């Protein structure tokens, strides 16, 4: 039966089917994915994520290929200090490009050590450093704390470019899920506060819209690993009672931005069968409407985080290839 959508958008049909290969894998992994259906579930989600995603220095170093160092960074204004994790390939010549990373986790869990093998592959292939920021989490720290931490870490990274051996003219923001939303918001802050200049923004299945009323959100209710209820929890943790209000800042929810001009080139990818599909497509459209550059990839049948949970699936391989191709172009390699 069709479900009424928000006014003026017609009706929403049944859920988009999962890719058959992904669907089979989802059945096996879903029992091990924390179910986030209330605020009380946040603590257990943090524990599970720490066990499954965070990488040790030993794992990050890849048998000594990368140098790992953690730095304490001053926060914005009266904000507390934050930590950034710097991963540098020892063999790459300086100054090297940098991938400035914001981790995922729905604004409520995750750490700067949530680095994927894909990211380390990029650092190896393109000779890039990775700087990963430890931003404060909601609900303990609500907006604007997380994005201000991300911006503070970005400023520090560029200001210490010589010390870090990085090229301040080749800085790419990147993140998945909540990290993708924070990357987009940090790009908006950098534009509006006069810098730093950015080379690009790599937004993977980005979390952009607090309103949670899109057709894809409705279709994804009760399905996959980050459904409409989990999305409501994440945004409520970040924004409290203001979630969904008309005055929510685009620095909290970039989909609220009415001016997407003068942003760095964007790569945006998303699965067709996940909550964030429509907001990702709308964000790319907004960039185009403003005269900007965006590479948009909607992968048929993908659920949220399919490329991480099913890395060997054909659609996951295609997703990683598209990201690598874009990075190669944007970095001029």
KADA-V835452 format. One record per residue. N is the residue number from 1. SS is DSSP state (H for helix, E for strand, - for the rest). PSI is psi as a letter, one per 40 degrees, with the letter a starting at -180 (none if undefined). D_LAST is the distance of its C-alpha to the last C-alpha in Angstrom with 1 decimal. Layout:
{{N | SS | PSI | D_LAST} {N | SS | PSI | D_LAST}}
//
This chain:
{{1 | - | h | 50.3} {2 | - | i | 48.1} {3 | E | h | 47.5} {4 | E | h | 47.9} {5 | - | a | 44.7} {6 | - | i | 44.6} {7 | - | h | 46.6} {8 | - | e | 45.5} {9 | - | e | 42.9} {10 | - | a | 45.3} {11 | E | i | 45.5} {12 | E | h | 43.1} {13 | - | a | 43.3} {14 | - | i | 43.0} {15 | - | i | 39.9} {16 | - | h | 37.0} {17 | - | i | 37.2} {18 | - | i | 34.7} {19 | - | h | 32.7} {20 | H | d | 35.2} {21 | H | d | 33.0} {22 | H | d | 32.1} {23 | H | d | 35.8} {24 | H | d | 37.0} {25 | H | d | 34.7} {26 | H | d | 35.5} {27 | H | d | 39.2} {28 | H | d | 38.6} {29 | H | d | 36.5} {30 | H | d | 38.2} {31 | H | e | 41.2} {32 | H | e | 39.1} {33 | - | h | 37.3} {34 | - | h | 39.2} {35 | - | h | 41.1} {36 | - | g | 40.8} {37 | - | e | 43.8} {38 | - | i | 45.3} {39 | H | d | 44.6} {40 | H | e | 46.3} {41 | H | e | 43.6} {42 | H | d | 40.9} {43 | H | d | 42.1} {44 | H | d | 41.9} {45 | H | d | 38.5} {46 | H | d | 37.2} {47 | H | d | 38.7} {48 | H | d | 37.3} {49 | H | d | 33.7} {50 | H | d | 33.9} {51 | H | d | 35.0} {52 | H | d | 32.4} {53 | - | d | 29.2} {54 | - | h | 29.2} {55 | - | i | 27.6} {56 | - | i | 29.2} {57 | H | d | 27.6} {58 | H | d | 28.2} {59 | H | d | 26.3} {60 | H | d | 23.4} {61 | H | e | 23.2} {62 | - | g | 22.7} {63 | - | f | 25.1} {64 | - | e | 24.0} {65 | - | d | 20.2} {66 | E | i | 19.9} {67 | E | h | 22.1} {68 | E | h | 23.9} {69 | E | h | 25.8} {70 | E | h | 27.7} {71 | E | i | 28.5} {72 | E | h | 31.4} {73 | E | h | 30.4} {74 | - | h | 32.9} {75 | - | i | 33.4} {76 | - | h | 34.0} {77 | - | b | 37.4} {78 | - | e | 40.0} {79 | - | i | 37.7} {80 | - | i | 37.6} {81 | - | i | 34.9} {82 | E | i | 32.0} {83 | E | i | 29.8} {84 | E | i | 26.1} {85 | E | h | 24.5} {86 | E | h | 21.6} {87 | E | h | 19.6} {88 | E | h | 17.5} {89 | E | h | 16.1} {90 | - | d | 18.3} {91 | - | e | 16.2} {92 | - | i | 13.1} {93 | - | i | 13.5} {94 | - | i | 14.7} {95 | - | i | 14.1} {96 | E | i | 11.5} {97 | E | i | 10.5} {98 | E | h | 13.3} {99 | E | h | 14.3} {100 | E | h | 17.8} {101 | E | h | 19.9} {102 | E | h | 23.3} {103 | - | i | 25.1} {104 | - | a | 27.1} {105 | - | f | 30.8} {106 | - | e | 32.5} {107 | - | e | 33.0} {108 | - | e | 35.6} {109 | - | i | 34.0} {110 | - | i | 31.0} {111 | - | i | 29.6} {112 | - | e | 26.5} {113 | - | e | 26.4} {114 | - | g | 25.8} {115 | - | h | 22.4} {116 | - | i | 21.4} {117 | H | d | 20.1} {118 | H | d | 17.3} {119 | H | d | 16.1} {120 | H | d | 16.5} {121 | H | d | 14.5} {122 | H | d | 11.5} {123 | H | d | 12.3} {124 | H | d | 12.5} {125 | H | d | 9.5} {126 | H | e | 6.9} {127 | - | f | 9.5} {128 | - | i | 10.8} {129 | E | i | 14.5} {130 | E | h | 16.6} {131 | E | h | 19.6} {132 | E | h | 22.2} {133 | E | h | 25.3} {134 | E | g | 28.8} {135 | - | i | 30.3} {136 | - | i | 34.0} {137 | - | i | 35.2} {138 | - | i | 37.7} {139 | - | e | 40.7} {140 | - | d | 41.3} {141 | - | h | 38.9} {142 | - | i | 38.8} {143 | - | h | 36.7} {144 | - | e | 35.5} {145 | H | d | 35.1} {146 | H | d | 32.0} {147 | H | d | 29.9} {148 | H | d | 31.3} {149 | H | d | 30.2} {150 | H | d | 26.6} {151 | H | d | 26.6} {152 | H | d | 28.3} {153 | H | d | 25.7} {154 | H | d | 22.9} {155 | H | d | 24.9} {156 | H | d | 25.5} {157 | H | d | 21.9} {158 | H | d | 21.0} {159 | H | d | 24.3} {160 | - | f | 23.7} {161 | H | d | 20.1} {162 | H | d | 21.3} {163 | H | d | 23.3} {164 | H | e | 20.5} {165 | - | f | 17.9} {166 | E | i | 15.5} {167 | E | h | 14.0} {168 | E | e | 16.3} {169 | E | e | 14.3} {170 | E | g | 11.5} {171 | E | h | 13.9} {172 | E | h | 13.8} {173 | E | i | 17.2} {174 | E | i | 17.8} {175 | E | i | 21.0} {176 | E | i | 23.1} {177 | - | b | 26.6} {178 | H | d | 28.2} {179 | H | d | 25.0} {180 | H | d | 23.4} {181 | H | d | 26.4} {182 | H | d | 26.2} {183 | H | d | 22.5} {184 | H | d | 23.7} {185 | H | d | 26.7} {186 | H | d | 24.9} {187 | H | d | 22.7} {188 | H | d | 26.1} {189 | H | d | 27.6} {190 | H | d | 24.8} {191 | H | d | 25.4} {192 | H | e | 29.1} {193 | - | e | 29.4} {194 | - | f | 27.4} {195 | - | i | 24.2} {196 | - | i | 21.9} {197 | - | i | 19.3} {198 | - | i | 16.8} {199 | - | d | 13.3} {200 | E | i | 14.2} {201 | E | h | 16.7} {202 | E | h | 16.4} {203 | E | h | 20.0} {204 | E | h | 21.1} {205 | - | f | 24.8} {206 | - | i | 25.5} {207 | - | h | 29.1} {208 | - | d | 29.8} {209 | - | h | 33.5} {210 | - | e | 36.6} {211 | - | d | 39.0} {212 | - | f | 38.4} {213 | - | e | 40.2} {214 | - | i | 37.7} {215 | H | d | 38.5} {216 | H | d | 35.9} {217 | H | d | 37.4} {218 | H | d | 40.8} {219 | H | d | 39.8} {220 | - | e | 38.2} {221 | - | h | 41.2} {222 | - | e | 42.2} {223 | - | i | 39.3} {224 | - | a | 36.2} {225 | - | e | 35.1} {226 | - | g | 34.9} {227 | - | a | 37.6} {228 | H | d | 39.2} {229 | H | d | 41.6} {230 | H | d | 38.9} {231 | H | d | 37.0} {232 | H | d | 40.3} {233 | H | d | 40.7} {234 | H | d | 37.2} {235 | H | d | 37.6} {236 | H | d | 41.2} {237 | H | d | 40.3} {238 | H | d | 37.9} {239 | H | e | 40.1} {240 | H | a | 43.6} {241 | H | e | 46.1} {242 | H | e | 43.9} {243 | - | h | 41.7} {244 | - | e | 42.0} {245 | - | i | 43.6} {246 | - | e | 42.8} {247 | - | e | 41.7} {248 | - | h | 38.9} {249 | - | i | 36.1} {250 | - | e | 32.7} {251 | - | e | 31.4} {252 | - | d | 33.1} {253 | - | g | 32.5} {254 | H | d | 29.7} {255 | H | e | 31.3} {256 | H | e | 34.1} {257 | - | h | 32.0} {258 | - | e | 33.5} {259 | - | h | 30.9} {260 | - | f | 27.3} {261 | - | i | 26.3} {262 | - | f | 23.8} {263 | - | i | 21.7} {264 | - | i | 17.9} {265 | - | h | 16.2} {266 | E | i | 17.3} {267 | E | h | 16.6} {268 | E | h | 20.1} {269 | E | i | 21.4} {270 | E | i | 25.0} {271 | E | i | 27.5} {272 | - | e | 30.2} {273 | - | f | 32.9} {274 | - | i | 32.3} {275 | - | d | 33.7} {276 | - | e | 30.7} {277 | H | d | 30.0} {278 | H | d | 31.8} {279 | H | d | 30.7} {280 | H | d | 26.9} {281 | H | d | 27.6} {282 | H | d | 29.7} {283 | H | d | 27.1} {284 | H | d | 24.5} {285 | H | d | 27.4} {286 | H | d | 28.3} {287 | H | d | 24.9} {288 | H | d | 25.1} {289 | H | d | 28.7} {290 | - | e | 27.8} {291 | - | e | 25.4} {292 | - | a | 22.2} {293 | - | h | 19.1} {294 | E | h | 19.2} {295 | E | h | 17.9} {296 | E | h | 21.0} {297 | E | h | 21.5} {298 | E | h | 25.0} {299 | E | h | 25.5} {300 | - | h | 29.0} {301 | - | e | 31.3} {302 | - | h | 29.1} {303 | - | i | 31.0} {304 | - | h | 29.7} {305 | - | f | 27.4} {306 | H | d | 27.7} {307 | H | d | 24.3} {308 | H | d | 25.5} {309 | H | d | 29.0} {310 | - | g | 28.3} {311 | - | d | 24.9} {312 | - | e | 25.9} {313 | - | i | 27.2} {314 | H | d | 25.6} {315 | H | d | 24.8} {316 | H | d | 23.1} {317 | H | d | 20.9} {318 | H | d | 20.0} {319 | H | d | 19.4} {320 | H | d | 16.9} {321 | H | d | 15.0} {322 | H | d | 15.0} {323 | H | d | 13.7} {324 | H | d | 10.8} {325 | H | d | 10.0} {326 | H | d | 10.3} {327 | H | d | 8.3} {328 | H | d | 5.2} {329 | H | d | 6.5} {330 | H | d | 7.9} {331 | H | e | 5.5} {332 | - | f | 3.8} {333 | - | none | 0.0}}
//
